[in-house]
Amino acid sequence: MAIEAIRKRRSVRRYEETEIPDEKVEEILEVMRYAPSWANKQGWQVIVIKDAETRNKVAEVLEGNPAQKAITQAPVLIVVCMDPKASGVQNGKEYYMTDAGILMDQIMLEASDMGYGTVFVGRFDEDKVREILGVPREYRIVTMAPLGVPAKMPGERPRNELDDMVHWGKW
Ligand SMILES: Cc1cc2nc3c(=O)[nH]c(=O)nc-3n(C[C@H](O)[C@H](O)[C@H](O)COP(=O)(O)O)c2cc1C
């Protein structure tokens, strides 16, 4: 059941050095072929970084981010880049951000289901990351996540009750 993977997932910020076979990374990234997106445009490109030097360079520009160290520890870093033109804009809402969020969530859930840890990282200097990774101007770098074997599994974070969030019928 999806709820089991959803409840099991945590933001992991401490990792073992254990390598992840490329086939496992590919297995996780298979979700890219099935995730929903605006008009099925699939306007995403993913960069898989294993090289420690590059990961360290990216981590350097995450100064003050609680996930900074995780990026140096985990053996793989996944970076999600989006072409905003391959998604829609409605009432000022730019749906390429939604496409990217859904994609990363599905990557994180599949990784969690396979026993790996991830953490959604949204706060970073995009221009500096663009320079390090050579991402073309027409793409936005929306999110990245370290991927690895958790060294420490955090407990469940506090969550609001359904009654505080759900309106049946109308607001
Ligand atoms: C849009 C978004 C941006 C986030 N950015 C960061 C980030 O830059 N650094 C970080 O350590 N965690 C980041 N997180 C992770 C959240 O802090 C985390 O999901 C939340 O505290 C709930 O904890 P859980 O994922 O373990 O359930 C982000 C999550 C989301 C959805």
The ligand as an SDF file (V2000), in Angstrom:
LIG
                    3D

 31 33  0  0  0  0  0  0  0  0999 V2000
    9.4620   22.3110   -0.6610 C   0  0  0  0  0  0  0  0  0  0  0  0
   10.3700   21.7150    0.3900 C   0  0  0  0  0  0  0  0  0  0  0  0
   11.6240   22.2690    0.6020 C   0  0  0  0  0  0  0  0  0  0  0  0
   12.4850   21.7120    1.5620 C   0  0  0  0  0  0  0  0  0  0  0  0
   13.7530   22.2280    1.6920 N   0  0  0  0  0  0  0  0  0  0  0  0
   14.5960   21.6660    2.5890 C   0  0  0  0  0  0  0  0  0  0  0  0
   15.9370   22.1230    2.6670 C   0  0  0  0  0  0  0  0  0  0  0  0
   16.3770   23.0120    1.9310 O   0  0  0  0  0  0  0  0  0  0  0  0
   16.7470   21.5230    3.5950 N   0  0  0  0  0  0  0  0  0  0  0  0
   16.3090   20.5030    4.4050 C   0  0  0  0  0  0  0  0  0  0  0  0
   17.0980   20.0000    5.1960 O   0  0  0  0  0  0  0  0  0  0  0  0
   15.0360   20.0350    4.3290 N   0  0  0  0  0  0  0  0  0  0  0  0
   14.1780   20.5790    3.4370 C   0  0  0  0  0  0  0  0  0  0  0  0
   12.9000   20.0760    3.3140 N   0  0  0  0  0  0  0  0  0  0  0  0
   12.4760   18.9330    4.1540 C   0  0  0  0  0  0  0  0  0  0  0  0
   11.4530   19.3290    5.2380 C   0  0  0  0  0  0  0  0  0  0  0  0
   12.1020   20.0600    6.2410 O   0  0  0  0  0  0  0  0  0  0  0  0
   10.7860   18.0510    5.8010 C   0  0  0  0  0  0  0  0  0  0  0  0
   10.1050   17.3770    4.7590 O   0  0  0  0  0  0  0  0  0  0  0  0
    9.7860   18.3550    6.9270 C   0  0  0  0  0  0  0  0  0  0  0  0
   10.4400   18.9070    8.0350 O   0  0  0  0  0  0  0  0  0  0  0  0
    9.0210   17.1000    7.3920 C   0  0  0  0  0  0  0  0  0  0  0  0
    9.9120   16.0880    7.8250 O   0  0  0  0  0  0  0  0  0  0  0  0
    9.8740   14.6230    7.1350 P   0  0  0  0  0  0  0  0  0  0  0  0
   10.2280   14.8160    5.6680 O   0  0  0  0  0  0  0  0  0  0  0  0
   10.9120   13.7950    7.8580 O   0  0  0  0  0  0  0  0  0  0  0  0
    8.5050   14.0710    7.2900 O   0  0  0  0  0  0  0  0  0  0  0  0
   12.0590   20.6050    2.3530 C   0  0  0  0  0  0  0  0  0  0  0  0
   10.8060   20.0400    2.0910 C   0  0  0  0  0  0  0  0  0  0  0  0
    9.9840   20.5600    1.1210 C   0  0  0  0  0  0  0  0  0  0  0  0
    8.6510   19.8900    0.8290 C   0  0  0  0  0  0  0  0  0  0  0  0
  1  2  1  0
  2  3  1  0
  2 30  2  0
  3  4  2  0
  4  5  1  0
  4 28  1  0
  5  6  2  0
  6  7  1  0
  6 13  1  0
  7  8  2  0
  7  9  1  0
  9 10  1  0
 10 11  2  0
 10 12  1  0
 12 13  2  0
 13 14  1  0
 14 15  1  0
 14 28  1  0
 15 16  1  0
 16 17  1  0
 16 18  1  0
 18 19  1  0
 18 20  1  0
 20 21  1  0
 20 22  1  0
 22 23  1  0
 23 24  1  0
 24 25  2  0
 24 26  1  0
 24 27  1  0
 28 29  2  0
 29 30  1  0
 30 31  1  0
M  END
$$$$
